[in-house]
Amino acid sequence: MHWNCKVLSTKCESPARRRLLQLVGLPLLPRALLCAPLAISATPPPSVRVRPGQAGWPSTSRWQQLAQQVGDALIEVRSPLDECLQALESEACTRLFKALKNPYFLGDEVALTQTLGWVDAWTSRPSAYAVAARHTADVVAAVNFAREHRLRLVVKGGGHSYQGTSNAADSLLVWTRRMNDIRLHDAFVADGCAGTPPCRAVSVGAGALWAHVYDAVTTQGAGYVQGGGCMTVGVAGLVQSGGFGSFSKAFGTAAGSLIEAEVVTADGAVRIANARTNPELFWALKGGGGGAFGVVTRLTLRVHPLPETFGAVNLTIKAASPAGFRRLIAMAIEFCERSLVGPHWGEQLRFRGDDALMVAMVFQGLTRSEAVAVWEPFLDAVDAAPDLHVEFSPLKIVSTSARDFWAPTLIKRALGFVASDDRPGAPKGNLFWPGDQGQAGQVLHGFASTWLPASLLQPDRQAALSDAIFAATRYRIVSLHLNKGLAGAPAETIAAARDTATNPVMLDAFALMITGAEGPPAYPGIPGREPDVALARRHAAAIRHAMAEVRRVAPDGGAYVSESDYFEADWQRAFWGDNYTRLLAVKQRYDPDGLFFTHHGVGSERWSADGFTALET
């Protein structure tokens, strides 16, 4: 038997090697847990996973044995929605549906996910049991238990998956939310990588949320770590899916900033993955999809120097007619090519069906006056053509010290720039952007994305792109996320992103185009609070039509795995392109029996849609 025996170097914890600011201590693992056999299947893989009540489902005594291993971390899961199913008009049900708009409430509830479902695709269902892991040893116990008893295993951190991968009925859930420690390092060297230059870094437990990481790294530590734009997204899931944030045009993806990860693989072994230790597993964790290769328990990410300023630009221009809107789109695309495709800019240009352009962008490394100077030529051109528009919203260009960008200051709360967890006694760092609240408790009607190559910005192709965007807006709002394509990024940012599993088309894309639709919190079987299925299907059809218009000019744009169509047909190529063959080889090595299953995850084509039955191959 081949053994992969990697022990954490004791010198890694030396004060001389790492002078660190410890915000919350990370527990050291027993050496034995880091020295375990590589997963080798001694018996044929299970063809069917068991459900409660079926032969093979663990007995009460076996669950008690697991409880003895993990203590009170084992939870028999009950959904708070059950009360509404039984008593719709109860006060508790009314309170619950109000709470469903609080992303922190959703994240702290073991039975729920941030999105409650996707009409005709999936509905959030609670697991039968959950291990609310506090330490890596709890994760090891859960993984071993699931493998030995042929259980459907689910992994959840922040629970933000649009694809529903954070939940499955009749499963055992590994819930990492309580593994939220954060530790800053002044000079980090990955295990086994002696001789490589040390760098500033942050080690984060798998269940930490980006709001808290930004607070530790930026507000307190005066550094920058590349994370997500939405502050309540979980760190581990974002990194494993690629991880674009508002300033990715400058700093790249979260996956590209990963230095090292600790991961529990299907055989129950705790492995360190970095550029020299388990390098193929390390590469797969950088964008290969969350929950596909193991349970990540800790990640160490590069901390970048913090720019002096961050800022935002907000503006809406409503055209006087569809013809005027078509001209406005063309002007915006030309301006984008000339001034916005570079490391200073990120976030969105939104083109609406009511012939309006919404600008919701951020910038870094510029003063407010410099940002104003960038936008003046475009605004002057629009203003000089009165037949082009009927109204401007007030232009807002604001900037702040980058260190204060995520700080929970009183004035930011008072002016509505940030929102906070409204539960009594909630930590003051539980913040989120007000614009993201619409996602809390949403039921998706449809969602799709595709990368737009920078070649579409060439003068001879801009008209075709503008026509496609205009045609798409006749069906749905279209958003160009300029930060989610890396064309125009610095060379070192491109190089780091190239060494990840994310579809390489992102490297040459100037933006990720997204369109979608959703409804308010709703749940099947609750009278008066059920999803509007008819409306959802109309929206889904409109989204398909909008995407078809754009794919006429970007047929090979793929899709971003975290923000994609649940029904994506050629998902392997769409999400990962030519990287998929390599990812499948990593899957076969570290999880040959397919213990880790997610919808449209690597290797999922070998299983039924619910992940319970292996398919003939």
GUKOLSE-906620 format. One record per residue (C-alpha): residue number from 0; x, y, z. Coordinates in Angstrom, 1 decimal, padded with zeros to 4 digits. Layout:
- pos; xx; yy; zz
- NUM; X; Y; Z
...
//
This chain:
- pos; xx; yy; zz
- 0; 000.0; 000.0; 000.0
- 1; 001.2; 003.5; -000.9
- 2; 001.4; 005.9; 002.0
- 3; 001.4; 009.6; 001.7
- 4; 002.7; 010.7; 005.1
- 5; 003.0; 014.4; 005.4
- 6; 003.4; 016.0; 008.9
- 7; 003.1; 019.6; 009.6
- 8; 006.6; 021.0; 010.1
- 9; 007.2; 022.2; 013.6
- 10; 009.4; 024.9; 012.3
- 11; 006.4; 026.4; 010.5
- 12; 005.1; 027.6; 013.9
- 13; 008.4; 029.1; 014.9
- 14; 008.2; 032.8; 015.9
- 15; 011.3; 033.4; 013.8
- 16; 009.5; 032.0; 010.7
- 17; 006.1; 033.5; 011.3
- 18; 005.6; 036.6; 013.3
- 19; 001.8; 036.5; 013.4
- 20; -001.2; 038.4; 014.7
- 21; -003.4; 035.8; 016.1
- 22; -007.0; 036.8; 016.1
- 23; -008.4; 033.4; 017.1
- 24; -006.2; 030.4; 017.6
- 25; -006.2; 027.5; 015.1
- 26; -006.0; 024.0; 016.8
- 27; -003.0; 021.9; 015.9
- 28; -003.8; 018.5; 014.5
- 29; -002.6; 015.2; 016.0
- 30; 000.3; 014.0; 014.0
- 31; -001.4; 010.7; 013.3
- 32; -004.2; 012.4; 011.4
- 33; -001.7; 013.8; 008.9
- 34; -000.2; 010.4; 008.2
- 35; -002.8; 008.2; 006.5
- 36; -003.1; 006.0; 003.4
- 37; -004.0; 007.4; 000.1
- 38; -007.6; 006.4; -001.0
- 39; -007.4; 003.0; -002.6
- 40; -010.7; 001.1; -003.1
- 41; -010.4; -002.4; -001.7
- 42; -014.0; -003.3; -002.7
- 43; -016.2; -002.3; -005.6
- 44; -017.7; 001.1; -005.1
- 45; -021.2; 001.2; -003.7
- 46; -023.8; 001.4; -006.4
- 47; -026.5; 002.8; -004.2
- 48; -026.4; 005.1; -001.2
- 49; -028.8; 004.4; 001.6
- 50; -031.6; 006.5; 002.9
- 51; -033.4; 006.6; 006.3
- 52; -035.5; 003.5; 006.8
- 53; -033.7; 001.4; 004.2
- 54; -031.5; -001.6; 005.0
- 55; -028.1; -000.4; 005.8
- 56; -029.1; 002.9; 007.3
- 57; -027.0; 003.3; 010.5
- 58; -028.7; 002.1; 013.7
- 59; -029.3; 004.3; 016.6
- 60; -026.3; 002.8; 018.4
- 61; -024.1; 003.6; 015.4
- 62; -025.2; 007.2; 015.4
- 63; -024.5; 007.3; 019.1
- 64; -021.0; 006.1; 018.4
- 65; -020.5; 008.9; 016.0
- 66; -021.8; 011.3; 018.7
- 67; -019.2; 010.0; 021.1
- 68; -016.5; 010.9; 018.6
- 69; -017.7; 014.4; 017.8
- 70; -019.6; 015.3; 021.0
- 71; -022.5; 017.7; 020.7
- 72; -021.4; 018.5; 017.1
- 73; -023.8; 015.8; 015.9
- 74; -027.2; 017.3; 015.2
- 75; -030.4; 015.6; 014.2
- 76; -031.6; 018.2; 011.7
- 77; -035.0; 019.8; 011.8
- 78; -036.0; 022.7; 009.5
- 79; -037.6; 025.8; 011.0
- 80; -039.8; 025.7; 007.9
- 81; -041.6; 022.7; 009.3
- 82; -043.5; 025.0; 011.7
- 83; -044.9; 026.9; 008.7
- 84; -045.9; 023.7; 007.0
- 85; -047.9; 022.8; 010.1
- 86; -049.2; 026.3; 011.0
- 87; -048.9; 029.0; 008.4
- 88; -050.6; 031.8; 010.4
- 89; -048.4; 031.2; 013.5
- 90; -046.4; 034.1; 014.9
- 91; -043.3; 031.9; 014.6
- 92; -043.9; 031.5; 010.9
- 93; -044.3; 035.2; 010.4
- 94; -041.0; 035.9; 012.2
- 95; -039.3; 033.2; 010.2
- 96; -040.2; 034.7; 006.8
- 97; -038.9; 038.1; 008.0
- 98; -035.7; 036.4; 009.2
- 99; -035.2; 034.7; 005.8
- 100; -034.1; 038.2; 004.5
- 101; -031.2; 038.2; 006.9
- 102; -028.2; 036.4; 005.3
- 103; -026.6; 035.8; 008.7
- 104; -029.7; 034.1; 010.1
- 105; -029.6; 031.8; 007.1
- 106; -025.9; 031.1; 007.5
- 107; -026.3; 030.2; 011.1
- 108; -029.2; 027.8; 010.5
- 109; -028.0; 024.2; 009.9
- 110; -031.2; 023.3; 007.9
- 111; -031.3; 026.2; 005.5
- 112; -029.4; 027.6; 002.6
- 113; -029.0; 031.2; 001.4
- 114; -031.1; 030.4; -001.7
- 115; -034.3; 028.4; -000.9
- 116; -034.5; 026.8; -004.3
- 117; -034.7; 027.0; -008.1
- 118; -038.1; 026.4; -009.7
- 119; -038.1; 023.1; -011.7
- 120; -034.6; 022.4; -010.5
- 121; -034.2; 022.0; -006.7
- 122; -035.6; 022.9; -003.3
- 123; -033.6; 023.4; -000.2
- 124; -034.0; 020.2; 001.9
- 125; -032.5; 019.5; 005.3
- 126; -030.1; 016.6; 005.9
- 127; -031.1; 013.8; 008.2
- 128; -028.0; 014.5; 010.4
- 129; -025.3; 017.1; 010.5
- 130; -021.8; 017.3; 012.1
- 131; -021.3; 020.9; 013.0
- 132; -017.6; 020.6; 012.9
- 133; -015.4; 022.6; 015.2
- 134; -012.1; 020.9; 014.4
- 135; -010.7; 018.9; 011.6
- 136; -011.0; 015.7; 013.6
- 137; -014.8; 016.2; 013.5
- 138; -014.7; 016.3; 009.8
- 139; -012.6; 013.1; 009.6
- 140; -015.1; 011.3; 011.8
- 141; -018.0; 012.4; 009.6
- 142; -016.3; 011.5; 006.3
- 143; -015.3; 008.0; 007.6
- 144; -018.9; 007.4; 008.9
- 145; -020.4; 008.4; 005.6
- 146; -018.0; 006.2; 003.6
- 147; -018.4; 003.2; 005.8
- 148; -022.2; 003.4; 005.9
- 149; -022.7; 004.4; 002.2
- 150; -024.4; 007.7; 003.0
- 151; -025.0; 010.6; 000.8
- 152; -022.5; 013.3; 002.0
- 153; -023.0; 017.1; 001.7
- 154; -020.6; 019.9; 002.6
- 155; -021.8; 023.4; 003.6
- 156; -019.9; 026.4; 004.7
- 157; -021.7; 029.7; 003.8
- 158; -024.5; 027.9; 001.9
- 159; -024.5; 030.3; -001.0
- 160; -024.6; 027.7; -003.8
- 161; -027.1; 028.6; -006.6
- 162; -026.9; 025.0; -007.8
- 163; -028.2; 023.6; -004.5
- 164; -024.9; 021.8; -003.8
- 165; -025.0; 022.8; -000.1
- 166; -028.0; 020.6; 000.7
- 167; -029.6; 017.1; 000.0
- 168; -032.4; 015.3; 001.7
- 169; -031.6; 012.1; 003.5
- 170; -027.9; 012.9; 003.8
- 171; -025.2; 013.5; 006.3
- 172; -024.1; 017.1; 006.3
- 173; -020.6; 018.3; 007.2
- 174; -021.2; 021.8; 008.3
- 175; -018.0; 023.9; 008.6
- 176; -019.6; 027.2; 009.7
- 177; -018.1; 027.0; 013.2
- 178; -014.6; 026.5; 011.8
- 179; -014.1; 030.3; 011.4
- 180; -010.7; 031.1; 012.9
- 181; -008.6; 033.7; 011.2
- 182; -004.8; 034.1; 011.6
- 183; -002.6; 036.6; 010.0
- 184; 001.1; 035.8; 009.1
- 185; 003.8; 038.3; 008.5
- 186; 006.0; 035.8; 006.7
- 187; 004.4; 032.6; 005.6
- 188; 006.1; 029.7; 003.8
- 189; 004.0; 026.7; 002.8
- 190; 004.7; 023.3; 004.3
- 191; 007.5; 021.5; 002.5
- 192; 008.3; 024.7; 000.4
- 193; 011.5; 025.7; 002.2
- 194; 013.5; 028.0; 000.0
- 195; 010.5; 029.8; -001.4
- 196; 010.3; 033.5; -000.5
- 197; 008.0; 034.1; 002.6
- 198; 005.0; 036.3; 002.0
- 199; 002.3; 038.0; 004.0
- 200; -000.7; 035.7; 004.3
- 201; -003.9; 034.8; 006.2
- 202; -005.0; 031.3; 007.3
- 203; -008.8; 031.0; 007.5
- 204; -011.1; 028.2; 008.7
- 205; -013.4; 026.8; 006.1
- 206; -016.5; 028.3; 007.6
- 207; -015.4; 031.9; 007.8
- 208; -017.3; 034.5; 005.9
- 209; -015.7; 037.2; 003.8
- 210; -017.0; 040.1; 005.9
- 211; -015.0; 038.8; 008.9
- 212; -011.9; 038.1; 006.8
- 213; -012.0; 041.6; 005.3
- 214; -012.4; 043.0; 008.8
- 215; -009.3; 041.1; 010.1
- 216; -007.1; 041.6; 007.0
- 217; -008.0; 045.1; 005.8
- 218; -009.7; 047.1; 008.7
- 219; -007.4; 045.7; 011.4
- 220; -004.4; 044.5; 009.4
- 221; -004.1; 047.1; 006.6
- 222; -003.7; 044.5; 003.9
- 223; -005.9; 043.1; 001.1
- 224; -007.0; 039.5; 000.5
- 225; -008.8; 038.7; -002.7
- 226; -012.3; 037.4; -001.7
- 227; -015.9; 037.7; -002.9
- 228; -017.9; 040.9; -003.5
- 229; -020.8; 039.5; -001.3
- 230; -019.7; 039.7; 002.3
- 231; -021.7; 036.7; 003.5
- 232; -020.2; 034.2; 001.1
- 233; -018.1; 031.4; 002.7
- 234; -014.4; 031.5; 002.1
- 235; -013.8; 027.9; 001.2
- 236; -016.6; 027.6; -001.3
- 237; -015.6; 030.8; -003.1
- 238; -011.9; 029.7; -003.4
- 239; -012.8; 026.3; -004.7
- 240; -015.1; 027.7; -007.3
- 241; -012.6; 030.2; -008.6
- 242; -013.6; 033.3; -006.6
- 243; -014.1; 036.7; -008.3
- 244; -014.4; 039.8; -006.2
- 245; -014.9; 043.5; -006.9
- 246; -011.2; 044.1; -007.4
- 247; -010.3; 041.0; -009.3
- 248; -009.1; 043.1; -012.3
- 249; -006.2; 044.1; -010.1
- 250; -005.7; 041.2; -007.7
- 251; -007.0; 038.2; -009.7
- 252; -009.2; 035.4; -008.3
- 253; -009.3; 034.0; -004.8
- 254; -008.1; 030.7; -006.2
- 255; -005.1; 032.4; -007.7
- 256; -004.2; 033.7; -004.3
- 257; -004.3; 030.3; -002.5
- 258; -001.0; 029.2; -001.1
- 259; -002.0; 026.2; 000.9
- 260; -005.0; 024.2; 002.0
- 261; -005.8; 021.5; 004.5
- 262; -008.3; 019.0; 003.2
- 263; -009.9; 015.8; 004.4
- 264; -010.1; 013.4; 001.5
- 265; -012.5; 010.5; 000.9
- 266; -010.3; 008.0; 002.8
- 267; -010.5; 010.1; 005.9
- 268; -006.9; 011.3; 005.6
- 269; -005.9; 014.9; 006.4
- 270; -003.8; 016.2; 003.7
- 271; -001.8; 019.4; 003.2
- 272; -002.0; 020.6; -000.4
- 273; 000.3; 023.2; -001.9
- 274; 002.6; 023.7; -004.8
- 275; 004.9; 020.9; -003.7
- 276; 002.8; 018.7; -001.5
- 277; -000.2; 017.0; -003.3
- 278; 000.3; 019.5; -006.1
- 279; -002.5; 018.1; -008.3
- 280; -005.0; 018.1; -005.5
- 281; -003.9; 021.7; -004.7
- 282; -004.5; 022.7; -008.4
- 283; -007.9; 021.1; -008.4
- 284; -009.0; 022.9; -005.2
- 285; -008.2; 026.2; -007.1
- 286; -011.4; 026.5; -009.0
- 287; -012.4; 022.8; -009.5
- 288; -015.6; 023.2; -007.6
- 289; -016.5; 023.1; -004.0
- 290; -017.1; 019.8; -002.3
- 291; -015.9; 017.7; -005.2
- 292; -012.4; 016.5; -004.0
- 293; -012.7; 016.5; -000.2
- 294; -013.7; 018.7; 002.7
- 295; -011.4; 021.8; 002.9
- 296; -010.9; 022.7; 006.6
- 297; -008.3; 025.5; 006.3
- 298; -007.0; 027.8; 003.6
- 299; -004.0; 030.1; 003.5
- 300; -004.3; 033.0; 001.1
- 301; -001.8; 035.6; 000.0
- 302; -002.3; 039.1; 001.5
- 303; -001.6; 041.9; -001.0
- 304; -000.5; 045.4; -000.3
- 305; -003.6; 047.6; 000.4
- 306; -004.2; 050.5; -002.1
- 307; -004.7; 053.9; -000.6
- 308; -008.3; 054.3; -001.8
- 309; -011.4; 052.4; -002.8
- 310; -014.3; 054.1; -004.4
- 311; -017.6; 053.7; -006.3
- 312; -019.4; 055.2; -009.2
- 313; -023.2; 055.1; -009.4
- 314; -025.4; 056.5; -012.2
- 315; -028.5; 055.7; -014.2
- 316; -029.1; 057.0; -017.7
- 317; -032.6; 056.4; -019.3
- 318; -032.7; 056.6; -023.0
- 319; -035.6; 058.4; -024.8
- 320; -036.4; 055.6; -027.1
- 321; -035.2; 052.0; -028.1
- 322; -033.2; 053.5; -030.9
- 323; -031.5; 056.0; -028.4
- 324; -030.8; 053.1; -026.1
- 325; -029.1; 051.2; -028.9
- 326; -026.8; 054.2; -029.4
- 327; -026.2; 054.5; -025.7
- 328; -025.1; 050.9; -025.5
- 329; -022.7; 051.5; -028.3
- 330; -021.3; 054.5; -026.5
- 331; -020.9; 052.6; -023.3
- 332; -019.1; 049.7; -025.0
- 333; -016.7; 052.1; -026.7
- 334; -016.1; 053.9; -023.4
- 335; -015.6; 050.5; -021.7
- 336; -012.9; 049.6; -024.2
- 337; -011.2; 053.0; -023.9
- 338; -011.3; 053.5; -020.1
- 339; -012.6; 050.7; -018.0
- 340; -010.8; 047.5; -019.0
- 341; -007.9; 047.7; -016.6
- 342; -006.8; 047.1; -013.0
- 343; -008.5; 050.2; -011.5
- 344; -012.1; 049.2; -012.3
- 345; -014.6; 046.5; -011.4
- 346; -018.3; 045.6; -010.9
- 347; -021.2; 046.2; -013.3
- 348; -022.7; 048.0; -016.3
- 349; -026.4; 046.9; -016.3
- 350; -028.5; 047.3; -019.4
- 351; -032.2; 047.2; -018.6
- 352; -035.3; 046.4; -020.6
- 353; -036.8; 049.9; -020.0
- 354; -033.9; 051.4; -022.1
- 355; -031.8; 052.4; -019.1
- 356; -028.1; 052.0; -018.4
- 357; -027.2; 051.5; -014.7
- 358; -023.6; 052.1; -013.7
- 359; -022.7; 050.3; -010.4
- 360; -018.9; 050.3; -010.4
- 361; -016.0; 050.4; -008.0
- 362; -012.4; 051.5; -008.4
- 363; -009.2; 051.1; -006.5
- 364; -005.9; 053.0; -006.6
- 365; -007.5; 056.3; -007.9
- 366; -008.4; 059.5; -006.1
- 367; -012.0; 060.7; -006.5
- 368; -010.8; 063.5; -008.9
- 369; -009.0; 061.0; -011.0
- 370; -012.1; 058.8; -011.2
- 371; -014.2; 061.8; -012.2
- 372; -011.8; 062.6; -014.9
- 373; -012.2; 059.1; -016.3
- 374; -015.9; 059.5; -016.6
- 375; -016.2; 063.1; -017.8
- 376; -015.7; 062.4; -021.6
- 377; -018.5; 059.7; -021.6
- 378; -020.9; 061.9; -019.6
- 379; -020.2; 064.9; -021.7
- 380; -020.9; 062.9; -024.9
- 381; -024.2; 061.7; -023.6
- 382; -025.1; 065.2; -022.3
- 383; -024.3; 066.7; -025.7
- 384; -027.0; 064.5; -027.3
- 385; -030.3; 065.5; -025.7
- 386; -032.2; 063.2; -028.0
- 387; -030.3; 060.3; -026.5
- 388; -031.7; 060.4; -023.0
- 389; -034.6; 061.6; -021.0
- 390; -033.0; 061.7; -017.6
- 391; -029.9; 061.2; -015.6
- 392; -030.0; 060.0; -012.0
- 393; -027.6; 062.1; -009.8
- 394; -024.1; 061.0; -010.5
- 395; -022.4; 059.7; -007.3
- 396; -018.7; 059.2; -007.3
- 397; -017.4; 058.6; -003.8
- 398; -014.1; 057.4; -002.4
- 399; -012.7; 056.4; 001.0
- 400; -009.6; 055.1; 002.6
- 401; -009.3; 051.5; 001.5
- 402; -008.8; 050.5; 005.1
- 403; -012.2; 051.9; 005.9
- 404; -014.0; 050.2; 003.0
- 405; -015.4; 047.3; 005.0
- 406; -015.3; 049.1; 008.4
- 407; -018.7; 049.1; 010.3
- 408; -018.6; 052.9; 010.9
- 409; -021.6; 054.7; 012.2
- 410; -021.9; 057.1; 009.2
- 411; -021.8; 054.2; 006.7
- 412; -024.7; 052.6; 008.6
- 413; -026.6; 055.8; 008.9
- 414; -026.3; 056.6; 005.1
- 415; -027.3; 053.1; 004.1
- 416; -024.0; 052.1; 002.6
- 417; -023.9; 049.0; 004.6
- 418; -026.6; 046.9; 006.3
- 419; -026.1; 044.7; 009.4
- 420; -027.4; 041.6; 011.1
- 421; -030.5; 042.8; 013.0
- 422; -030.7; 039.9; 015.5
- 423; -030.4; 040.9; 019.1
- 424; -026.8; 040.6; 020.3
- 425; -025.4; 040.0; 016.7
- 426; -021.7; 040.8; 016.3
- 427; -021.1; 044.3; 015.0
- 428; -019.0; 042.8; 012.2
- 429; -022.0; 041.0; 010.7
- 430; -022.3; 043.4; 007.8
- 431; -023.5; 043.0; 004.2
- 432; -024.0; 045.3; 001.2
- 433; -027.7; 046.3; 001.0
- 434; -027.7; 045.3; -002.7
- 435; -027.0; 041.7; -001.8
- 436; -030.0; 041.4; 000.5
- 437; -032.2; 040.5; -002.4
- 438; -030.4; 037.2; -002.6
- 439; -031.3; 036.2; 001.0
- 440; -034.0; 033.6; 000.9
- 441; -034.5; 034.0; -002.8
- 442; -036.1; 031.4; -005.1
- 443; -034.3; 031.4; -008.4
- 444; -036.4; 031.4; -011.6
- 445; -033.3; 031.2; -013.8
- 446; -029.7; 032.2; -014.0
- 447; -027.0; 032.1; -016.7
- 448; -023.6; 033.5; -017.5
- 449; -021.0; 033.6; -020.2
- 450; -017.6; 035.3; -020.6
- 451; -017.2; 037.9; -023.3
- 452; -013.8; 037.9; -025.0
- 453; -011.9; 041.1; -025.2
- 454; -011.8; 040.7; -029.0
- 455; -015.4; 041.9; -029.0
- 456; -014.2; 045.3; -028.1
- 457; -012.2; 045.7; -031.3
- 458; -013.6; 048.5; -033.4
- 459; -014.9; 046.2; -036.1
- 460; -016.8; 044.0; -033.6
- 461; -018.3; 046.6; -031.2
- 462; -021.4; 047.0; -033.3
- 463; -022.2; 043.3; -033.2
- 464; -021.7; 043.2; -029.5
- 465; -023.9; 046.3; -029.0
- 466; -026.6; 044.8; -031.2
- 467; -026.5; 041.5; -029.2
- 468; -026.8; 043.3; -025.8
- 469; -029.7; 045.4; -027.1
- 470; -031.5; 042.3; -028.4
- 471; -030.9; 040.5; -025.1
- 472; -032.4; 043.4; -023.1
- 473; -035.7; 042.9; -025.0
- 474; -036.0; 039.8; -022.8
- 475; -034.1; 040.4; -019.5
- 476; -031.7; 042.8; -017.8
- 477; -028.1; 042.1; -018.9
- 478; -025.2; 042.8; -016.5
- 479; -021.6; 043.1; -017.6
- 480; -019.4; 042.2; -014.6
- 481; -016.1; 043.8; -015.6
- 482; -014.3; 042.4; -012.6
- 483; -015.1; 038.8; -013.6
- 484; -013.0; 038.7; -016.7
- 485; -009.2; 039.2; -016.5
- 486; -008.4; 041.0; -019.8
- 487; -006.5; 044.1; -018.8
- 488; -005.2; 042.7; -015.5
- 489; -001.5; 042.9; -014.6
- 490; 000.7; 040.1; -016.0
- 491; 001.4; 038.6; -012.6
- 492; -002.4; 038.4; -011.9
- 493; -003.0; 036.6; -015.2
- 494; -000.2; 034.2; -014.5
- 495; -001.6; 033.3; -011.1
- 496; -005.1; 032.8; -012.5
- 497; -003.8; 030.7; -015.4
- 498; -002.4; 028.2; -012.8
- 499; -005.9; 027.4; -011.6
- 500; -008.7; 025.0; -012.8
- 501; -011.1; 027.8; -013.8
- 502; -012.0; 027.8; -017.5
- 503; -009.1; 029.6; -019.2
- 504; -011.5; 031.7; -021.4
- 505; -011.7; 034.0; -018.4
- 506; -008.2; 035.1; -019.0
- 507; -009.0; 036.8; -022.2
- 508; -012.5; 038.0; -021.3
- 509; -013.2; 041.6; -020.5
- 510; -016.4; 040.8; -018.6
- 511; -018.7; 038.0; -017.4
- 512; -022.2; 038.6; -018.8
- 513; -025.0; 037.6; -016.3
- 514; -028.7; 037.5; -016.6
- 515; -031.2; 036.0; -014.1
- 516; -034.5; 036.3; -012.3
- 517; -035.7; 035.4; -008.8
- 518; -038.6; 035.6; -006.5
- 519; -039.0; 036.4; -002.8
- 520; -038.7; 033.8; 000.0
- 521; -041.1; 030.9; -000.7
- 522; -041.4; 027.2; -000.1
- 523; -043.5; 024.5; -001.7
- 524; -046.4; 023.3; 000.4
- 525; -046.8; 026.5; 002.4
- 526; -050.1; 028.0; 001.3
- 527; -049.7; 031.6; 000.2
- 528; -046.0; 031.4; 000.3
- 529; -045.3; 029.0; -002.5
- 530; -043.1; 029.9; -005.5
- 531; -044.8; 031.4; -008.5
- 532; -044.1; 028.6; -010.9
- 533; -045.9; 030.2; -013.9
- 534; -043.9; 033.4; -013.6
- 535; -040.7; 031.5; -013.0
- 536; -041.1; 029.6; -016.2
- 537; -041.8; 032.7; -018.2
- 538; -038.6; 034.3; -016.7
- 539; -036.6; 031.1; -017.5
- 540; -037.7; 031.2; -021.1
- 541; -036.8; 034.9; -021.3
- 542; -033.3; 034.2; -019.9
- 543; -032.8; 031.5; -022.5
- 544; -033.7; 033.9; -025.3
- 545; -031.4; 036.6; -023.9
- 546; -028.5; 034.2; -023.6
- 547; -029.1; 033.0; -027.2
- 548; -028.7; 036.6; -028.4
- 549; -025.4; 037.1; -026.7
- 550; -024.0; 033.7; -027.6
- 551; -024.4; 034.6; -031.3
- 552; -021.3; 036.8; -030.8
- 553; -019.7; 034.8; -027.9
- 554; -020.4; 031.1; -028.8
- 555; -017.4; 029.8; -026.9
- 556; -017.7; 031.9; -023.7
- 557; -018.4; 029.0; -021.3
- 558; -019.9; 029.8; -017.9
- 559; -018.7; 030.6; -014.4
- 560; -019.5; 027.6; -012.2
- 561; -020.8; 029.6; -009.3
- 562; -023.1; 031.7; -011.4
- 563; -024.4; 029.4; -014.1
- 564; -027.5; 027.7; -015.5
- 565; -028.6; 024.7; -013.4
- 566; -029.5; 023.0; -016.7
- 567; -026.2; 023.8; -018.5
- 568; -025.9; 021.2; -021.2
- 569; -022.2; 020.9; -021.8
- 570; -021.3; 021.8; -018.3
- 571; -017.9; 020.1; -018.2
- 572; -016.5; 022.3; -021.0
- 573; -018.5; 025.4; -020.0
- 574; -017.1; 025.4; -016.4
- 575; -013.6; 024.1; -017.0
- 576; -012.8; 023.9; -020.7
- 577; -009.7; 021.8; -021.5
- 578; -009.0; 021.6; -017.7
- 579; -011.8; 019.0; -017.2
- 580; -009.8; 015.9; -018.2
- 581; -007.1; 016.8; -015.7
- 582; -009.7; 017.5; -013.0
- 583; -011.3; 014.1; -013.6
- 584; -007.9; 012.4; -013.1
- 585; -007.5; 014.2; -009.7
- 586; -011.0; 013.0; -008.8
- 587; -010.2; 009.4; -009.7
- 588; -007.0; 009.5; -007.6
- 589; -008.4; 011.1; -004.4
- 590; -012.1; 010.0; -004.6
- 591; -012.3; 007.0; -006.8
- 592; -015.6; 005.8; -005.3
- 593; -017.4; 009.2; -005.7
- 594; -018.1; 009.9; -002.0
- 595; -018.1; 013.6; -002.8
- 596; -021.0; 014.4; -005.2
- 597; -022.3; 017.8; -006.3
- 598; -024.7; 018.7; -009.1
- 599; -022.5; 019.2; -012.2
- 600; -019.4; 018.7; -010.1
- 601; -016.3; 016.9; -011.4
- 602; -017.2; 013.2; -011.8
- 603; -021.0; 013.7; -011.2
- 604; -021.8; 012.3; -014.6
- 605; -021.2; 008.9; -013.1
- 606; -024.1; 009.3; -010.7
- 607; -027.8; 009.8; -010.8
- 608; -029.1; 013.4; -010.6
- 609; -029.7; 013.1; -006.8
- 610; -026.3; 011.5; -006.2
- 611; -027.7; 008.3; -004.7
- 612; -027.2; 005.8; -007.5
- 613; -024.1; 005.0; -009.5
- 614; -024.7; 004.8; -013.3
- 615; -023.4; 002.1; -015.6
- 616; -020.3; 003.3; -017.4
//
